[in-house]
């Protein structure tokens, strides 16, 4: 039996590219908006008393002692 192949539609690549570009716009805009909000809004809670506000995070995971 012969295998049937789907016929290639013309313009499929252009449609796919335009959809991708159309979706990339709002994604980029929301990333910029989230960054600006993060920089301008103060946190709701103060830092924990056992941490200094300027302390960096550790790259080493701590073991759980349960």
NORTASUL-V168164 format. One record per pair of residues at least 12 apart in sequence whose ideal C-beta (glycine too) atoms are under 10 Angstrom apart, sorted by sequence separation. I is the first residue (numbers start at 1). GAP is how many residues later the second one is. D is the distance in Angstrom with one decimal. If there is no record, write none. Layout:
i = <I & I>
gap = <GAP & GAP>
d = <D & D>
//
This chain:
none
//
